[in-house]
Amino acid sequence: MRLDGQVAIVTGSGRGLGRCHALALAERGAQVLVNDLAHGDRQTGNADAVVEEILRKGGKAESNGANVSDFAQVEAMVAQAMEKWGRVDILVNNAGILRDRTFAKMSVEEMRQVIDVHLLGSMFCAKAVWEQMRDQSYGRIIFTTSSSGLYGNFGQTNYGAAKMAMVGMMNTLHLEGAKHNIHVNCLAPTAGTEMTKGIFPDAVFGLLSPETVSPGIVFLASKNAPSRKVLAAGGGSFSIFKGFETEGVNLQPNNLSAEEIAEHWNKIDSQNGMRELQSGGEQTTKFAMQAASSLGVDLSQ
């Protein structure tokens, strides 16, 4: 599975998961812009170290210190890749921070910080490469979601909200990018990194090395990648998260009440006939068809 001639941007790739992603893509032939937030006088020490590692192995890479929550810096980052290599084929949105605290103690600033980096940062990066990918009729965009968003984690309201938003972005950009051969997916990684140190027991931390996650990035960045998938990965295990909706029941629109909902709750909540919808419009169609059937209305007229 080769990526020769392709250009990848990996945000937050100075260490941890991002570093492993950048190395894995470079090993397959991609030219990689290694982004990691610059500190002090704009030094990109972590990113530079990853670039040196790629170059020593015969790959091609450059470092970048953009703050992904600043759209002007993100645009300059993409311009750097375009000036160096003339295109951008792969975007891996990996940059992230944690500000863990129970909701009762979480400050507004802690909410904003996490939303700005994860949600707006990922949206800004996707926006900055979108037109280029449309013009070249090719693109692979990967957002980093998390089990904290998909299922919830104590003390991570801000992080979980931002991470679930990745799935919403993926769903819509999948629809808008399909005709331009832009595939959009999410990765939900579980890995022992600096960000998760102290969260996992030592024995578990050792099992969940970031290197065991990055093959999933290579696959999602490949020409034969699917689209609109949430790939969960950790410790060499891979699975797919899917969002299903129950078939539900129509309760006669002309005779609705909260008590009716309570009376029919078991059927509303039943998994019989449950399916994965492919767009918000499918839910609208389903509800309209159920209402028409309940009222004896012929929608074919």
C-alpha positions in Angstrom: 0.0 0.0 0.0 2.1 2.9 -1.3 1.7 6.6 -1.1 4.5 7.7 -3.4 4.1 11.2 -4.8 1.4 12.1 -2.3 1.7 14.9 0.1 0.4 14.6 3.7 -0.1 17.1 6.5 -0.2 15.7 10.0 -1.0 18.1 12.8 0.3 17.7 16.3 2.9 15.3 15.0 5.9 16.3 17.0 5.5 13.3 19.4 3.1 10.6 20.5 0.4 9.4 18.0 1.1 12.2 15.5 4.8 11.3 15.3 3.9 7.7 14.6 1.4 8.7 12.0 4.0 11.0 10.2 6.6 8.2 10.3 4.2 5.6 9.0 3.0 7.8 6.1 6.6 8.7 5.2 7.6 5.1 5.2 5.0 4.4 2.6 6.4 7.1 0.3 4.4 10.2 1.3 6.0 13.6 1.6 5.0 14.8 5.0 4.5 18.3 6.5 5.1 17.6 10.2 3.2 20.2 12.2 3.7 20.8 15.9 2.9 23.9 17.9 5.9 26.2 18.0 7.0 27.6 21.3 9.0 30.6 22.4 10.7 32.2 19.4 8.8 29.9 17.0 11.1 27.0 17.5 9.7 23.7 16.3 12.0 21.3 18.1 9.7 18.3 18.3 8.6 18.6 14.7 12.2 19.2 13.6 13.3 16.0 15.3 10.6 14.0 13.5 11.6 15.5 10.2 15.2 14.5 10.8 14.1 11.0 11.6 12.2 10.8 8.3 15.1 12.3 6.3 17.6 9.8 7.8 15.4 7.0 6.5 15.4 8.5 3.0 12.0 10.1 3.2 10.9 13.7 2.5 9.5 16.0 5.2 9.4 19.6 6.4 8.4 21.0 9.8 5.8 23.6 10.6 4.8 25.3 13.8 1.3 26.5 13.2 -1.3 26.8 15.9 -4.3 24.9 14.4 -6.7 27.1 16.3 -5.5 30.2 14.3 -6.9 30.0 10.7 -4.3 32.4 9.3 -1.5 30.1 10.6 -3.3 27.1 9.2 -3.6 28.8 5.7 0.1 29.5 5.9 0.8 25.9 6.8 -1.1 24.6 3.7 0.6 27.3 1.6 4.0 25.9 2.8 3.1 22.4 1.6 1.8 23.7 -1.7 4.9 25.8 -2.3 7.2 22.8 -1.4 5.4 20.0 -3.2 2.6 21.5 -5.3 -0.4 19.6 -3.8 -2.0 18.2 -0.6 -3.5 14.7 -0.8 -3.8 13.7 2.8 -4.8 15.6 6.0 -4.5 14.0 9.4 -6.1 16.1 12.1 -4.3 14.8 15.2 -3.5 18.0 17.2 -5.2 18.0 20.6 -5.0 19.1 24.2 -6.7 17.9 27.5 -8.2 20.1 30.2 -9.8 17.4 32.3 -12.1 18.5 35.1 -15.6 17.6 36.3 -18.2 19.7 34.7 -19.1 21.4 38.1 -15.5 22.7 38.3 -14.7 23.2 34.6 -14.1 26.9 33.7 -15.5 28.5 30.5 -11.9 29.0 29.4 -11.2 25.3 29.8 -14.2 24.6 27.6 -13.1 27.1 24.9 -9.4 25.9 24.9 -10.4 22.3 24.1 -13.1 23.2 21.6 -10.7 25.7 19.8 -8.0 23.1 19.3 -10.0 20.0 18.6 -13.1 21.2 16.8 -12.2 24.6 15.3 -8.6 23.4 14.6 -9.8 20.4 12.7 -12.4 22.4 10.8 -9.9 25.1 9.9 -7.4 22.5 8.6 -10.1 20.8 6.5 -11.3 24.2 5.2 -7.7 25.2 4.2 -7.2 22.1 2.1 -10.7 21.6 0.8 -10.6 23.7 -2.4 -7.2 22.2 -3.4 -8.6 18.7 -3.0 -11.7 19.6 -5.0 -9.6 21.1 -7.8 -7.4 18.0 -8.0 -10.4 15.6 -7.6 -8.7 13.7 -4.8 -8.3 13.9 -1.1 -8.2 11.9 2.1 -9.2 13.7 5.3 -8.9 12.0 8.7 -10.4 13.4 11.9 -9.4 12.1 15.3 -12.4 11.3 17.4 -12.4 9.4 20.7 -14.3 6.9 22.8 -14.7 9.9 25.2 -17.0 11.4 22.6 -18.6 8.2 21.3 -19.4 6.9 24.8 -18.4 9.5 27.4 -15.7 9.6 30.0 -15.9 11.1 33.5 -14.3 14.6 33.7 -14.1 15.1 29.9 -17.2 17.1 29.0 -15.2 19.5 26.9 -13.1 16.9 25.2 -16.0 14.5 24.6 -18.1 17.2 23.0 -15.3 18.2 20.7 -14.5 14.6 19.8 -18.1 13.8 19.0 -18.2 16.8 16.8 -15.6 15.1 14.6 -18.2 12.5 13.6 -20.7 15.3 12.6 -18.0 17.0 10.4 -17.1 13.6 8.9 -20.7 12.8 8.0 -21.3 16.1 6.2 -18.0 16.4 4.5 -18.3 12.8 3.3 -21.5 13.8 1.5 -20.1 17.1 0.1 -16.8 15.5 -1.0 -18.0 12.3 -2.6 -18.3 13.6 -6.1 -14.8 15.1 -5.9 -13.2 11.8 -4.7 -12.6 13.3 -1.3 -12.9 10.5 1.3 -13.5 11.6 4.9 -13.1 9.3 7.9 -12.5 9.3 11.7 -9.9 7.5 13.8 -10.8 6.7 17.4 -7.4 5.8 18.9 -6.5 4.3 22.3 -2.9 4.7 23.0 -0.3 5.2 25.7 1.1 8.7 25.1 2.1 11.7 27.2 -1.5 12.9 27.0 -2.8 9.7 28.5 0.0 9.0 31.0 -1.5 8.5 34.4 -4.9 7.6 33.0 -4.1 4.0 32.1 -2.5 1.5 34.5 1.2 0.8 33.7 0.5 -2.7 32.3 -2.2 -1.4 30.0 -0.1 1.7 29.0 2.6 -0.6 27.7 0.2 -2.7 25.6 -1.3 0.3 23.9 1.7 1.7 22.0 0.9 4.4 19.5 2.7 2.4 16.8 -0.1 -0.1 16.9 -2.6 2.6 15.8 -0.8 4.2 12.9 -1.4 1.4 10.4 -5.1 2.5 10.6 -4.0 6.0 9.4 -2.1 4.5 6.5 -5.2 2.6 5.4 -7.5 5.5 5.8 -5.1 7.7 3.8 -4.8 5.2 0.9 -6.4 5.4 -2.5 -8.7 2.5 -1.7 -9.8 3.9 1.7 -13.5 3.8 2.5 -15.4 7.0 3.5 -17.7 7.9 6.4 -16.2 5.3 8.7 -15.2 5.6 12.4 -12.2 3.3 12.8 -11.4 2.5 16.4 -7.8 1.3 17.0 -5.6 0.3 20.0 -3.1 -2.3 20.8 -3.4 -3.9 17.4 -7.1 -4.2 17.6 -9.4 -2.5 15.1 -13.2 -2.1 15.1 -15.9 0.1 13.6 -18.2 2.4 15.5 -21.6 2.7 13.9 -24.5 5.0 14.7 -27.8 3.2 14.5 -31.4 4.5 14.8 -34.3 2.4 16.0 -37.2 2.0 13.6 -39.5 3.6 16.2 -43.3 4.0 16.0 -45.7 6.7 14.7 -48.2 7.9 17.4 -50.9 9.5 15.3 -49.8 13.1 14.8 -53.3 14.4 15.6 -53.4 12.7 19.0 -49.9 13.1 20.5 -49.0 13.4 24.2 -46.0 12.7 26.4 -48.1 9.9 28.0 -48.4 8.2 24.6 -44.6 8.3 24.3 -44.3 6.7 27.7 -46.9 4.0 26.9 -45.0 3.0 23.7 -41.5 3.5 25.0 -40.5 -0.1 24.7 -41.4 -0.2 21.0 -39.6 3.2 20.4 -36.5 1.8 22.1 -36.7 -1.6 20.5 -33.7 -2.7 18.3 -35.9 -4.6 15.9 -35.5 -3.1 12.5 -32.7 -0.8 13.6 -30.5 0.5 10.8 -27.7 2.8 10.0 -28.9 5.9 8.2 -26.7 7.5 5.6 -27.9 11.1 5.9 -30.2 13.4 8.0 -32.6 13.4 5.1 -33.1 9.6 5.5 -34.5 10.2 9.0 -36.9 12.9 7.6 -38.1 10.5 4.9 -38.6 7.7 7.4 -40.7 9.9 9.7 -42.7 11.3 6.8 -43.5 7.7 5.5 -44.5 6.5 9.0 -46.8 9.5 9.5 -48.3 9.0 6.0 -48.9 5.4 6.7 -50.5 6.1 10.1 -52.9 8.7 8.6 -53.6 6.8 5.3 -52.0 9.5 3.2 -50.7 8.5 -0.2 -47.4 10.4 -0.8 -47.1 9.1 -4.4 -49.6 11.6 -5.6 
